[in-house]
């Protein structure tokens, strides 16, 4: 549930917080003219491109594009939500952040559930200390007492006995039911299992994983979904690994709890697990917060499964570099590390890790006894969905070139087939030369909207002109449209438009970066004639819209004539003639 904090409170926090002082506590800032500069903390660079403006109370990196106000910086640096950043700044200023009664109630319920998980976890740890069989299992897996304590491992005996222990400790059965820890038949959800607490990135226990100590099934069992636990939104071990991952800009992704613990104990601390499920888009974005490279270290059988590969493909959509560490058949990282030279061998394998595409291609080729043309077509069709996830066109073209070389296919024909593949799925990866997709017009439109938005931030009268000429309908870019809408709303309440206040109300990181970029970039506009320039931009945008509608109408008429459905052709033709006249008479 979203937490509401009044704009008045947010504005006061922004006004009372000095952005130079705040960021100066985290980074060494150097004064350059009226601004301050530093090496950007959010990407690697040798020349400072991170600018902080005391006048505008904004920051922006002209290298990676990140920017915003004091709240944006804190969110990005501390990896926290907007309300958490506001509250942290409020605490520094001695200001109390009040929530609505409904939000207070929901927050209290969640806090109570987290507290119940903490109490249950303590009981699990006590039960582990009593059970020799569970302790022997951990010793057999090679886990020492310190690592057991670090990960707060525990044990559950028979369910009825454990419920009596809970009752004796005064733990709320209502909360246990809310968390799904009491099953429908009245038993405790876990029984005779080793317990792995699952933490949020900031270290609160949101759920549990349980592993049997024999060969019974299911081998692993996770807490049911609850108010505070959603399996596809967490990564096991992230609470402990995030700092190292952020420092090294890479993550080792494994499948299970014991793999995480084994690597962490060996000193490879940038390790997380996907909680035994195929990777989700939310988990991928969580990794993206801390790293730009992922090393996959799955059991060989699991790594090649279709479900696993679909999950790994999601990492490509977030532009993460992926490499796959080869593991021996039937051996997971935990097993591998228990070998005498386990750690050294694992590091060697990590250094030799294949790029994900090479791994996928090898997998496809190795599973076939021959490479006849039918087999090659099958490989191509299996790899096209993976290539489709790649956003970098240069990288995409290189991989198509590699695929063509490995399969001895013509590169131009393969590129043509890939375009057809994308067209069927209505995805345009390569720019089209067709007049329907006029790239020049699209770029003009984007650039014009960009400059009109800059003028709105500079001059109040330009905002009035935009409102008069159609408001946000002047913008087709979704991000620019949102920013323009917020500018218009703020202009109705504020005499002077503050970019920092605007950013705090946008709340989205990408939008904040756009505003900070506009405000800290030297403007191409002169002091005078801003209103005239704005009017010219709006006329240009309207003309582009008419051109796009003309293209759309031509396409509709052509398609109708081909299909023999000409009911609306006259209507479209009349509209087409009218629009062409308007453009010619302009």
Buried (B, 14 or more C-beta within 10 A) or exposed (E): EEBEBEEEBBBBBBEBBEBBEBBBEEBEBEEEEEBBBBBBBBBEBEEBBBBBBBEBBBBBBBBBBBBBBBBBBBBBBEBBEBBBBBBBBBEBEEBEBEBEEEBEEBBEBBEBBBBBBEBBBEBBBBBBEEBEEBBEBBEEBBBEEEBBEBBBBBBBBEBEEBBEBBEEEEBBBEBBBBBBBBBEEEBBBBBBBBBBBBBBBEEBBBBBBBBBBEEEEEEBBBBEBBBBBEBBBBBBBBBBBBEBBBEBBBBBBBBBBBBBBBBBBBEBBBBBBBBBBBBBEEBBBBBBEBBBBBBBBBBBEBBBEEEBBEBBBBBBBBEBBBBBBBBEEEBBBBBBBBEEEBBEBBBEBBEEBBBBBBBBBBBBBEEEEEEEEEBBEEBBEBBBEBBBBBEEEEBBBEBBEBBBEBBEBEBEEBBEBBBEBBEEEEEEBBEEEEEEEBEEBBEBBEEBBBBBBBBBBBBEEBBBBBBEBEBBEBBBBEBBBBBBBBBBEBBEEEEEBBBBBBBBBBBBBEBBBBBBBBBBEEEEBEEEEBBEBBBEBBEBBBBBBBBBEBBEBBBBBEEBEEEEEEEEBEEBEEBBEEBBEEEEEE
